[in-house]
């Protein structure tokens, strides 16, 4: 019986580790001293090999309780392989009306992920460059630990 139980747990754990993340990219950049200056625009490079696949694009953000607002606006600069550019202004809530932080919390740090493009088809294959710029009044913007970008294939519905 113990051998069967051991085999079950071994196979179960192997099945869990066999599942892998199929993200095209998932990167974050730490913000020095948790103060995001407007001139610091983290850059992310991704290689798209199939423009026929729809993708989900997410912004990643980690903030401390010292972040002074309940929302954030970020400009996402996209440079295509042919050097054309597109800018998306993405805004999302970080706290509710009562001032309670949304997202996943650990101590005084909260993690947020917001999808800003759904079922997006890249115009062409090749290398894309994304830059993130905060679009808030304060400069530098306090209470931001890190920002990032996640791109993953859309799941069939």
C-alpha positions as CSV (number, residue, x, y, z in Angstrom):
1,X,0.0,0.0,0.0
2,X,2.8,2.4,0.9
3,X,4.5,1.7,-2.4
4,X,1.3,2.5,-4.3
5,X,0.9,5.7,-2.3
6,X,4.5,6.7,-3.0
7,X,4.1,6.0,-6.7
8,X,0.9,8.0,-6.8
9,X,2.6,11.1,-5.2
10,X,5.7,10.7,-7.4
11,X,3.6,10.6,-10.6
12,X,1.4,13.5,-9.3
13,X,4.4,15.7,-8.6
14,X,6.0,14.8,-12.0
15,X,2.7,15.9,-13.6
16,X,2.8,19.2,-11.8
17,X,6.4,19.9,-12.8
18,X,5.7,18.9,-16.4
19,X,3.2,21.8,-16.7
20,X,5.2,24.7,-18.0
21,X,4.6,28.4,-18.5
22,X,4.1,29.0,-22.2
23,X,4.6,32.8,-22.0
24,X,6.5,34.4,-24.9
25,X,8.0,36.7,-22.2
26,X,7.4,37.6,-18.6
27,X,9.9,40.1,-17.3
28,X,10.0,42.7,-14.5
29,X,12.5,45.5,-13.9
30,X,13.2,46.8,-10.4
31,X,12.7,50.5,-9.8
32,X,15.7,51.9,-7.9
33,X,14.9,53.2,-4.4
34,X,11.2,52.5,-5.1
35,X,10.9,55.9,-6.8
36,X,10.1,55.7,-10.5
37,X,11.4,58.7,-12.4
38,X,9.6,59.5,-15.6
39,X,12.9,59.3,-17.5
40,X,13.4,55.7,-16.4
41,X,11.5,53.7,-19.1
42,X,12.1,50.0,-18.7
43,X,12.6,48.3,-22.0
44,X,11.5,44.8,-23.0
45,X,12.4,43.0,-26.2
46,X,10.4,40.1,-27.6
47,X,10.8,38.0,-30.7
48,X,7.5,37.1,-32.4
49,X,7.8,34.1,-34.7
50,X,4.1,33.7,-35.6
51,X,1.9,36.7,-36.3
52,X,-1.2,34.5,-36.8
53,X,-1.4,33.6,-33.1
54,X,-3.5,35.8,-30.9
55,X,-1.7,37.0,-27.7
56,X,-2.7,38.4,-24.3
57,X,-0.5,41.3,-23.1
58,X,-0.3,42.2,-19.4
59,X,1.4,44.9,-17.4
60,X,3.0,43.7,-14.1
61,X,3.3,46.1,-11.2
62,X,4.4,45.8,-7.6
63,X,3.8,48.7,-5.2
64,X,4.4,49.3,-1.5
65,X,1.9,50.8,0.9
66,X,3.8,54.1,0.4
67,X,2.3,54.5,-3.1
68,X,0.2,57.7,-2.8
69,X,-2.6,57.0,-5.3
70,X,-5.4,54.4,-5.7
71,X,-4.7,54.0,-9.5
72,X,-1.9,54.3,-12.0
73,X,-1.5,55.3,-15.6
74,X,1.3,53.8,-17.7
75,X,2.2,54.6,-21.3
76,X,3.2,51.4,-23.2
77,X,5.4,52.3,-26.2
78,X,5.5,49.6,-28.8
79,X,8.1,49.7,-31.6
80,X,7.4,47.2,-34.4
81,X,10.1,45.4,-36.5
82,X,9.6,48.0,-39.3
83,X,10.3,50.8,-36.8
84,X,6.7,52.1,-36.7
85,X,5.5,52.9,-33.2
86,X,2.3,52.8,-31.3
87,X,1.5,54.0,-27.8
88,X,-1.1,52.6,-25.4
89,X,-2.3,54.5,-22.3
90,X,-3.2,51.9,-19.7
91,X,-4.9,52.8,-16.4
92,X,-5.9,50.5,-13.6
93,X,-7.0,50.6,-10.0
94,X,-4.7,49.6,-7.3
95,X,-7.0,50.2,-4.3
96,X,-10.7,50.2,-3.7
97,X,-12.8,53.2,-2.4
98,X,-12.0,52.3,1.2
99,X,-8.3,52.5,0.5
100,X,-7.7,48.7,0.7
101,X,-5.1,47.5,-1.8
102,X,-6.2,45.2,-4.6
103,X,-4.0,42.5,-6.1
104,X,-2.0,40.0,-4.1
105,X,-0.4,41.2,-0.9
106,X,2.7,40.0,1.0
107,X,3.6,42.2,3.9
108,X,3.5,45.8,2.6
109,X,4.0,44.9,-1.1
110,X,1.2,44.3,-3.5
111,X,1.4,42.6,-6.9
112,X,-0.9,43.5,-9.8
113,X,-1.3,42.2,-13.3
114,X,-3.6,43.8,-15.8
115,X,-4.4,42.7,-19.3
116,X,-4.3,45.6,-21.7
117,X,-4.5,43.8,-25.0
118,X,-6.8,40.8,-25.5
119,X,-6.4,38.5,-28.5
120,X,-3.9,40.8,-30.0
121,X,-2.3,39.9,-33.3
122,X,1.1,41.4,-33.9
123,X,1.3,43.0,-37.3
124,X,4.3,41.0,-38.4
125,X,6.9,38.6,-37.2
126,X,10.2,39.9,-35.9
127,X,11.6,41.8,-32.9
128,X,9.3,44.1,-30.9
129,X,10.5,46.6,-28.3
130,X,8.3,47.8,-25.5
131,X,9.0,50.6,-23.1
132,X,7.0,51.5,-20.0
133,X,6.6,55.1,-18.9
134,X,4.5,56.2,-15.9
135,X,1.9,58.8,-16.8
136,X,1.3,60.3,-13.4
137,X,1.8,63.9,-12.0
138,X,4.4,63.1,-9.4
139,X,8.0,62.7,-10.7
140,X,9.6,60.5,-9.4
141,X,6.6,58.3,-8.5
142,X,7.1,56.9,-5.0
143,X,6.1,53.4,-3.8
144,X,6.8,51.5,-7.1
145,X,8.9,48.4,-6.6
146,X,9.0,47.1,-10.1
147,X,7.2,47.0,-13.4
148,X,7.0,44.5,-16.1
149,X,5.4,43.0,-19.2
150,X,4.0,39.5,-19.8
151,X,3.0,38.3,-23.3
152,X,1.4,34.9,-23.7
153,X,-0.6,33.1,-26.4
154,X,-4.3,33.4,-26.0
155,X,-6.1,30.3,-24.9
156,X,-8.8,29.0,-27.3
157,X,-12.3,29.6,-25.9
